[in-house]
Amino acid sequence: MTNREAGINVVREMMGDQAAAKLSASADSNTFGAPIAAYAVDQVFADIWTRPGLDRRSRSLVSMSVMIAMRQPHEFAIHMGAGLNNGLTLKEIEEVLIQALPYVGYPAIATALVAAAEVIKEHGLDSDENYAGHRGLL
């Protein structure tokens, strides 16, 4: 299996078929940004996300934390969805926000909360029964 195939498999498992197809098409195209998409697939998803040192749940926690600190709500939402698919619960994701709060401040958390609310709504997780026990979107 090539790095490209391994990377696309990771994207598919974490983000679904549509995201995998879109990223694969972008990486394989000759359009502007194709080398960046290829790097994401070949190195980030194939090499980094498959390393043995951390499981995917832990990597999702780290990725979400970085996106909170960088105030990147779009990327936070992508990684939150992946985190849910990697087995995180809404309660665990909320704990990431709480843990980050004293380090990044309320404005950064408020930005992430808006993105989180959209992910929760989009995936129909906005009921109390989904709060503590939900695992996975796919």
N, CA, C and O of each residue as an XYZ file, in Angstrom:
552
protein
N       0.846     -1.175      0.000
C       0.000      0.000      0.000
C       0.894      1.242      0.000
O       1.856      1.319      0.765
N       0.579      2.196     -0.848
C       1.354      3.430     -0.927
C       0.964      4.369      0.212
O      -0.068      4.185      0.857
N       1.799      5.370      0.448
C       1.464      6.393      1.444
C       0.149      7.079      1.096
O      -0.658      7.368      1.979
N      -0.064      7.339     -0.190
C      -1.297      7.996     -0.631
C      -2.510      7.157     -0.239
O      -3.482      7.675      0.308
N      -2.444      5.856     -0.524
C      -3.556      4.956     -0.180
C      -3.755      4.868      1.331
O      -4.887      4.890      1.813
N      -2.659      4.768      2.073
C      -2.757      4.702      3.532
C      -3.360      5.985      4.093
O      -4.210      5.946      4.983
N      -2.913      7.120      3.565
C      -3.431      8.400      4.029
C      -4.906      8.569      3.734
O      -5.659      9.044      4.584
N      -5.323      8.190      2.550
C      -6.738      8.292      2.182
C      -7.576      7.356      3.052
O      -8.698      7.705      3.420
N      -7.056      6.178      3.388
C      -7.777      5.274      4.285
C      -7.985      5.897      5.662
O      -9.060      5.765      6.248
N      -6.964      6.574      6.179
C      -7.088      7.245      7.473
C      -8.145      8.344      7.395
O      -8.995      8.452      8.280
N      -8.097      9.149      6.351
C      -9.101     10.213      6.177
C     -10.495      9.602      6.102
O     -11.422     10.106      6.737
N     -10.654      8.547      5.352
C     -11.955      7.883      5.206
C     -12.467      7.402      6.572
O     -13.635      7.605      6.906
N     -11.603      6.775      7.344
C     -11.993      6.256      8.656
C     -12.359      7.367      9.626
O     -13.271      7.209     10.438
N     -11.660      8.484      9.548
C     -11.882      9.572     10.506
C     -12.930     10.572     10.055
O     -13.631     11.145     10.889
N     -13.053     10.795      8.748
C     -13.889     11.889      8.261
C     -14.940     11.467      7.240
O     -15.772     12.277      6.832
N     -14.903     10.209      6.831
C     -15.916      9.708      5.920
C     -15.488      9.685      4.462
O     -14.460     10.243      4.078
N     -16.316      9.016      3.663
C     -16.028      8.822      2.243
C     -15.952     10.125      1.466
O     -15.082     10.287      0.611
N     -16.852     11.052      1.755
C     -16.889     12.304      1.002
C     -15.609     13.112      1.196
O     -15.040     13.616      0.228
N     -15.158     13.237      2.434
C     -13.921     13.978      2.707
C     -12.726     13.285      2.059
O     -11.847     13.949      1.509
N     -12.690     11.957      2.121
C     -11.588     11.204      1.515
C     -11.561     11.400      0.005
O     -10.497     11.611     -0.577
N     -12.721     11.330     -0.626
C     -12.778     11.508     -2.083
C     -12.357     12.917     -2.477
O     -11.627     13.098     -3.452
N     -12.805     13.897     -1.737
C     -12.464     15.292     -2.048
C     -10.962     15.535     -1.890
O     -10.335     16.145     -2.756
N     -10.394     15.062     -0.792
C      -8.961     15.272     -0.562
C      -8.128     14.485     -1.562
O      -7.104     14.976     -2.038
N      -8.552     13.278     -1.884
C      -7.843     12.473     -2.866
C      -7.848     13.143     -4.240
O      -6.816     13.220     -4.905
N      -9.008     13.621     -4.652
C      -9.111     14.299     -5.948
C      -8.233     15.542     -5.979
O      -7.575     15.819     -6.982
N      -8.222     16.283     -4.889
C      -7.394     17.485     -4.829
C      -5.911     17.134     -4.900
O      -5.153     17.764     -5.637
N      -5.504     16.128     -4.134
C      -4.092     15.721     -4.111
C      -3.633     15.197     -5.472
O      -2.478     15.393     -5.850
N      -4.515     14.542     -6.199
C      -4.161     13.942     -7.486
C      -4.340     14.885     -8.671
O      -4.013     14.525     -9.802
N      -4.849     16.075     -8.424
C      -5.100     17.017     -9.517
C      -3.824     17.793     -9.862
O      -2.808     17.686     -9.175
N      -3.900     18.552    -10.912
C      -2.809     19.456    -11.285
C      -3.227     20.899    -11.061
O      -2.788     21.799    -11.777
N      -4.071     21.115    -10.071
C      -4.590     22.450     -9.801
C      -3.802     23.116     -8.682
O      -2.998     22.484     -7.998
N      -4.055     24.410     -8.515
C      -3.428     25.171     -7.443
C      -3.751     24.519     -6.107
O      -4.912     24.215     -5.831
N      -2.759     24.307     -5.294
C      -2.933     23.712     -3.971
C      -2.804     22.204     -3.935
O      -2.790     21.613     -2.855
N      -2.709     21.567     -5.100
C      -2.595     20.108     -5.140
C      -1.396     19.592     -4.337
O      -1.529     18.590     -3.635
N      -0.226     20.246     -4.417
C       0.906     19.749     -3.625
C       0.654     19.822     -2.116
O       1.174     19.005     -1.356
N      -0.137     20.791     -1.692
C      -0.458     20.919     -0.267
C      -1.384     19.784      0.155
O      -1.188     19.178      1.208
N      -2.391     19.497     -0.667
C      -3.298     18.379     -0.374
C      -2.521     17.064     -0.362
O      -2.757     16.208      0.491
N      -1.595     16.906     -1.307
C      -0.787     15.682     -1.367
C       0.061     15.537     -0.106
O       0.186     14.439      0.437
N       0.637     16.628      0.354
C       1.428     16.601      1.586
C       0.546     16.177      2.758
O       0.955     15.357      3.580
N      -0.654     16.732      2.836
C      -1.574     16.385      3.924
C      -1.870     14.885      3.915
O      -1.837     14.232      4.958
N      -2.158     14.351      2.739
C      -2.489     12.926      2.646
C      -1.271     12.058      2.937
O      -1.331     11.154      3.770
N      -0.167     12.336      2.250
C       1.005     11.466      2.302
C       1.774     11.556      3.617
O       2.243     10.541      4.132
N       1.904     12.741      4.151
C       2.691     12.885      5.363
C       1.821     12.998      6.622
O       2.020     12.254      7.582
N       0.871     13.914      6.616
C       0.095     14.135      7.840
C      -0.739     12.897      8.179
O      -0.628     12.351      9.277
N      -1.574     12.457      7.232
C      -2.463     11.340      7.547
C      -1.774      9.981      7.456
O      -2.015      9.121      8.303
N      -0.924      9.764      6.453
C      -0.268      8.461      6.319
C       0.866      8.280      7.315
O       1.002      7.208      7.906
N       1.681      9.305      7.511
C       2.852      9.161      8.377
C       2.580      9.521      9.844
O       2.928      8.753     10.741
N       1.969     10.668     10.089
C       1.821     11.140     11.467
C       0.644     10.470     12.184
O       0.802      9.988     13.306
N      -0.529     10.434     11.552
C      -1.707      9.869     12.219
C      -1.601      8.367     12.441
O      -2.397      7.813     13.198
N      -0.652      7.690     11.811
C      -0.506      6.239     11.982
C       0.695      5.866     12.847
O       0.994      4.684     13.016
N       1.373      6.853     13.386
C       2.524      6.548     14.250
C       2.060      5.769     15.484
O       0.922      5.931     15.923
N       2.927      4.930     16.044
C       2.522      4.098     17.181
C       2.486      4.805     18.538
O       1.938      4.240     19.485
N       3.031      5.991     18.676
C       3.167      6.618     19.988
C       1.876      7.057     20.661
O       1.802      7.076     21.890
N       0.854      7.410     19.881
C      -0.441      7.820     20.420
C      -1.541      7.162     19.605
O      -1.386      6.935     18.405
N      -2.651      6.859     20.261
C      -3.789      6.353     19.506
C      -4.531      7.526     18.866
O      -4.232      8.685     19.156
N      -5.482      7.229     18.010
C      -6.202      8.291     17.294
C      -7.009      9.183     18.230
O      -7.120     10.384     17.986
N      -7.566      8.630     19.282
C      -8.311      9.450     20.246
C      -7.390     10.532     20.812
O      -7.755     11.706     20.880
N      -6.194     10.115     21.214
C      -5.233     11.068     21.796
C      -4.791     12.096     20.770
O      -4.673     13.280     21.087
N      -4.548     11.657     19.550
C      -4.153     12.591     18.493
C      -5.279     13.596     18.225
O      -5.014     14.768     17.955
N      -6.525     13.142     18.299
C      -7.654     14.064     18.136
C      -7.687     15.100     19.255
O      -7.938     16.278     19.001
N      -7.438     14.672     20.480
C      -7.408     15.614     21.603
C      -6.338     16.682     21.388
O      -6.581     17.870     21.600
N      -5.160     16.247     20.968
C      -4.069     17.193     20.715
C      -4.447     18.142     19.584
O      -4.272     19.354     19.703
N      -4.964     17.594     18.489
C      -5.314     18.427     17.327
C      -6.381     19.456     17.677
O      -6.271     20.618     17.286
N      -7.411     19.043     18.407
C      -8.440     19.999     18.815
C      -7.854     21.085     19.707
O      -8.197     22.259     19.564
N      -6.986     20.708     20.612
C      -6.370     21.689     21.509
C      -5.567     22.729     20.735
O      -5.628     23.921     21.033
N      -4.825     22.272     19.753
C      -4.035     23.190     18.932
C      -4.962     24.142     18.172
O      -4.687     25.340     18.093
N      -6.044     23.626     17.620
C      -6.977     24.475     16.871
C      -7.671     25.489     17.775
O      -7.953     26.609     17.350
N      -7.945     25.102     19.013
C      -8.503     26.058     19.982
C      -7.501     27.178     20.209
O      -7.848     28.356     20.117
N      -6.262     26.813     20.506
C      -5.235     27.810     20.815
C      -4.965     28.735     19.631
O      -4.661     29.913     19.817
N      -5.075     28.204     18.424
C      -4.813     29.008     17.233
C      -6.057     29.757     16.751
O      -6.004     30.496     15.769
N      -7.172     29.559     17.449
C      -8.454     30.177     17.081
C      -8.807     29.885     15.628
O      -9.028     30.785     14.817
N      -8.851     28.605     15.341
C      -9.182     28.111     14.007
C     -10.486     27.316     14.092
O     -10.449     26.086     14.124
N     -11.639     27.995     14.130
C     -12.903     27.285     14.340
C     -13.246     26.280     13.246
O     -13.799     25.221     13.543
N     -12.932     26.584     11.999
C     -13.231     25.644     10.925
C     -12.440     24.349     11.128
O     -13.002     23.256     11.056
N     -11.151     24.475     11.379
C     -10.311     23.299     11.600
C     -10.687     22.583     12.900
O     -10.634     21.355     12.972
N     -11.070     23.356     13.934
C     -11.541     22.731     15.172
C     -12.744     21.842     14.875
O     -12.814     20.712     15.358
N     -13.694     22.346     14.080
C     -14.897     21.575     13.751
C     -14.535     20.298     13.001
O     -15.100     19.239     13.277
N     -13.603     20.383     12.059
C     -13.173     19.188     11.316
C     -12.587     18.162     12.286
O     -12.919     16.978     12.226
N     -11.711     18.629     13.181
C     -11.065     17.709     14.118
C     -12.018     17.225     15.202
O     -11.830     16.137     15.746
N     -13.035     18.013     15.522
C     -14.047     17.540     16.467
C     -14.829     16.390     15.853
O     -15.063     15.378     16.514
N     -15.234     16.532     14.603
C     -15.920     15.440     13.919
C     -15.052     14.198     13.842
O     -15.525     13.088     14.084
N     -13.787     14.381     13.505
C     -12.859     13.247     13.460
C     -12.699     12.635     14.850
O     -12.640     11.414     14.996
N     -12.632     13.487     15.859
C     -12.506     12.994     17.232
C     -13.696     12.145     17.650
O     -13.531     11.116     18.305
N     -14.889     12.574     17.274
C     -16.081     11.766     17.557
C     -15.981     10.416     16.858
O     -16.320      9.383     17.434
N     -15.514     10.431     15.614
C     -15.330      9.173     14.883
C     -14.198      8.338     15.459
O     -14.177      7.119     15.291
N     -13.265      8.981     16.131
C     -12.159      8.268     16.769
C     -12.512      7.803     18.180
O     -11.650      7.308     18.907
N     -13.779      7.963     18.567
C     -14.238      7.418     19.843
C     -14.390      8.399     20.979
O     -14.739      7.992     22.087
N     -14.140      9.685     20.750
C     -14.329     10.660     21.823
C     -15.814     10.914     22.056
O     -16.622     10.836     21.130
N     -16.157     11.216     23.291
C     -17.524     11.603     23.618
C     -17.620     13.124     23.657
O     -16.608     13.821     23.728
N     -18.839     13.623     23.609
C     -19.032     15.071     23.752
C     -18.504     15.551     25.096
O     -17.940     16.642     25.182
N     -18.675     14.764     26.132
C     -18.162     15.139     27.460
C     -16.638     15.283     27.429
O     -16.094     16.221     28.013
N     -15.958     14.376     26.762
C     -14.495     14.466     26.675
C     -14.072     15.701     25.880
O     -13.100     16.366     26.237
N     -14.790     16.004     24.817
C     -14.468     17.196     24.021
C     -14.715     18.451     24.843
O     -13.944     19.408     24.764
N     -15.784     18.454     25.631
C     -16.032     19.587     26.519
C     -14.887     19.747     27.527
O     -14.501     20.869     27.855
N     -14.354     18.645     28.008
C     -13.229     18.701     28.947
C     -11.977     19.287     28.291
O     -11.185     19.951     28.959
N     -11.791     19.046     26.987
C     -10.682     19.678     26.265
C     -10.845     21.195     26.325
O      -9.885     21.919     26.588
N     -12.061     21.668     26.082
C     -12.331     23.110     26.130
C     -12.084     23.664     27.532
O     -11.499     24.736     27.681
N     -12.521     22.948     28.543
C     -12.320     23.393     29.930
C     -10.831     23.404     30.266
O     -10.340     24.347     30.886
N     -10.109     22.352     29.855
C      -8.665     22.286     30.131
C      -7.918     23.427     29.451
O      -6.969     23.969     30.017
N      -8.332     23.790     28.258
C      -7.658     24.856     27.518
C      -7.994     26.245     28.057
O      -7.214     27.181     27.885
N      -9.136     26.384     28.701
C      -9.626     27.692     29.131
C      -8.608     28.553     29.880
O      -8.410     29.702     29.486
N      -7.958     28.071     30.927
C      -7.027     28.964     31.636
C      -5.778     29.326     30.836
O      -5.079     30.283     31.167
N      -5.505     28.565     29.795
C      -4.299     28.793     29.007
C      -4.532     29.688     27.801
O      -3.644     30.445     27.409
N      -5.719     29.609     27.208
C      -5.981     30.390     26.002
C      -7.010     31.494     26.210
O      -7.097     32.412     25.395
N      -7.791     31.422     27.286
C      -8.760     32.463     27.604
C     -10.138     32.230     27.016
O     -10.334     31.392     26.136
N     -11.085     32.998     27.531
C     -12.475     32.868     27.115
C     -12.718     33.167     25.635
O     -13.506     32.459     25.007
N     -12.079     34.181     25.050
C     -12.363     34.429     23.629
C     -12.051     33.230     22.729
O     -12.824     32.932     21.820
N     -10.956     32.554     22.962
C     -10.611     31.385     22.147
C     -11.600     30.249     22.385
O     -11.975     29.550     21.443
N     -12.022     30.058     23.615
C     -12.983     29.005     23.926
C     -14.343     29.340     23.319
O     -15.024     28.461     22.791
N     -14.736     30.608     23.394
C     -16.018     31.015     22.807
C     -16.038     30.751     21.311
O     -17.056     30.323     20.769
N     -14.934     31.001     20.648
C     -14.827     30.725     19.219
C     -14.996     29.230     18.943
O     -15.717     28.842     18.024
N     -14.334     28.400     19.736
C     -14.440     26.948     19.562
C     -15.840     26.447     19.903
O     -16.332     25.512     19.272
N     -16.485     27.060     20.896
C     -17.833     26.636     21.273
C     -18.834     26.855     20.146
O     -19.734     26.037     19.950
N     -18.689     27.941     19.409
C     -19.572     28.200     18.274
C     -19.396     27.087     17.232
O     -20.375     26.559     16.704
N     -18.150     26.743     16.949
C     -17.876     25.668     15.993
C     -18.401     24.334     16.518
O     -18.974     23.551     15.761
N     -18.208     24.074     17.805
C     -18.684     22.823     18.402
C     -20.197     22.715     18.316
O     -20.729     21.644     18.022
N     -20.885     23.804     18.568
C     -22.352     23.793     18.503
C     -22.830     23.422     17.101
O     -23.819     22.704     16.955
N     -22.142     23.900     16.082
C     -22.506     23.562     14.704
C     -22.298     22.079     14.424
O     -23.143     21.437     13.799
N     -21.170     21.531     14.886
C     -20.897     20.101     14.682
C     -21.965     19.275     15.404
O     -22.500     18.316     14.847
N     -22.263     19.649     16.622
C     -23.274     18.927     17.412
C     -24.624     18.955     16.693
O     -25.294     17.928     16.591
N     -25.018     20.116     16.201
C     -26.291     20.261     15.503
C     -26.298     19.480     14.193
O     -27.255     18.761     13.904
N     -25.231     19.616     13.396
C     -25.146     18.940     12.105
C     -25.262     17.425     12.221
O     -25.775     16.757     11.323
N     -24.780     16.898     13.333
C     -24.773     15.450     13.508
C     -25.893     14.953     14.418
O     -25.906     13.787     14.812
N     -26.831     15.837     14.749
C     -27.978     15.433     15.546
C     -27.638     14.975     16.948
O     -28.299     14.096     17.499
N     -26.616     15.565     17.521
C     -26.167     15.170     18.861
C     -26.611     16.156     19.942
O     -26.073     16.146     21.049
N     -27.575     16.995     19.630
C     -27.949     18.067     20.553
C     -29.046     17.665     21.531
O     -29.915     18.473     21.856
N     -29.009     16.418     22.001
C     -29.916     16.001     23.072
C     -29.092     15.510     24.251
O     -27.940     15.107     24.089
N     -29.685     15.545     25.433
C     -28.982     15.146     26.650
C     -28.441     13.716     26.582
O     -27.364     13.435     27.107
N     -29.180     12.819     25.941
C     -28.746     11.422     25.887
C     -27.453     11.248     25.109
O     -26.727     10.281     25.340
N     -27.146     12.155     24.200
C     -25.923     12.077     23.412
C     -24.730     12.694     24.112
O     -23.590     12.447     23.720
N     -24.965     13.477     25.120
C     -23.908     14.264     25.736
C     -22.769     13.422     26.278
O     -21.618     13.642     25.900
N     -23.050     12.471     27.146
C     -21.966     11.737     27.815
C     -21.563     10.462     27.096
O     -20.417     10.026     27.209
N     -22.479      9.861     26.364
C     -22.185      8.534     25.882
C     -21.977      8.368     24.398
O     -21.677      7.261     23.953
N     -22.123      9.417     23.611
C     -22.025      9.256     22.166
C     -20.612      8.870     21.742
O     -19.626      9.419     22.236
N     -20.535      7.918     20.821
C     -19.251      7.534     20.233
C     -19.441      7.347     18.736
O     -20.138      6.431     18.300
N     -18.817      8.222     17.950
C     -18.754      8.058     16.505
C     -19.896      8.664     15.728
O     -21.039      8.673     16.185
N     -19.580      9.176     14.539
C     -20.568      9.773     13.659
C     -20.860      8.910     12.450
O     -21.925      9.042     11.846
N     -19.953      8.039     12.085
C     -20.133      7.242     10.859
C     -20.904      5.974     11.140
O     -21.147      5.185     10.227
